Amino acid sequence: MASMHEIRIAAEVAVETPVPLDRLPYTVDFELVHTLFVNRLGRSCSKSETWLSLIGARKRGLVGTRRRSRKSKNKA
């Protein structure tokens, strides 16, 4: 389980990445995200730990899909 510190760093890195999280695994972009995460964390970790931190950040609403405003929902 990712710590809150790890989740916050993952959120920072994810926000800087133009690729949505669900398209990130097994891509060159994920390699970059993992490298940035490890550098900011200040210690080594597995790619699985990086991924779990990213998912933890998304579950807490720190990154992920943008929600539509109420105005745009009413128009639809």
C-alpha positions in Angstrom: 0.0 0.0 0.0 1.3 3.4 -0.9 1.9 6.0 1.7 0.3 9.4 1.5 3.7 10.9 0.7 4.1 8.5 -2.2 0.6 9.2 -3.4 1.2 13.0 -3.4 4.4 12.6 -5.4 2.6 10.3 -7.8 -0.1 12.9 -8.2 2.4 15.6 -9.0 4.1 13.4 -11.6 0.8 12.3 -13.1 -0.5 15.8 -13.6 2.7 16.7 -15.5 2.2 13.7 -17.8 0.0 14.3 -20.9 -1.1 10.6 -21.1 -4.2 9.4 -19.1 -3.4 6.9 -16.4 -5.4 4.1 -18.1 -3.1 4.4 -21.2 0.1 4.6 -19.3 1.2 1.1 -18.3 3.7 -0.7 -20.6 4.6 2.5 -22.5 7.6 4.7 -22.8 5.7 7.4 -21.0 5.4 5.1 -18.0 9.1 4.6 -17.9 9.5 8.4 -17.7 6.8 8.7 -15.0 8.5 5.9 -13.0 11.9 7.7 -13.3 10.4 11.0 -12.2 8.6 9.3 -9.3 11.8 7.6 -8.0 13.8 10.8 -8.3 11.3 12.8 -6.4 10.7 10.1 -3.8 14.4 9.9 -3.1 14.6 6.1 -3.0 14.3 3.2 -5.4 11.0 1.4 -5.8 9.5 -1.0 -8.2 7.3 -0.1 -11.1 4.4 -1.8 -9.3 4.9 0.5 -6.4 4.9 3.5 -8.7 1.7 2.2 -10.4 0.0 1.6 -7.0 0.9 5.2 -5.9 -0.6 6.6 -9.2 -3.8 4.6 -8.7 -3.9 5.8 -5.0 -3.7 9.4 -6.2 -6.5 8.9 -8.7 -8.7 7.2 -6.1 -8.2 10.2 -3.8 -9.2 12.6 -6.6 -5.7 14.1 -6.9 -5.4 13.1 -10.6 -7.5 11.6 -13.3 -10.5 12.4 -15.5 -11.8 15.9 -15.3 -15.3 16.1 -14.2 -17.8 18.1 -16.2 -19.4 21.1 -14.6 -23.1 21.1 -13.8 -23.8 23.6 -16.6 -22.4 21.2 -19.3 -24.4 18.3 -17.7 -27.6 20.3 -18.0 -27.0 21.1 -21.6 -26.6 17.4 -22.6 
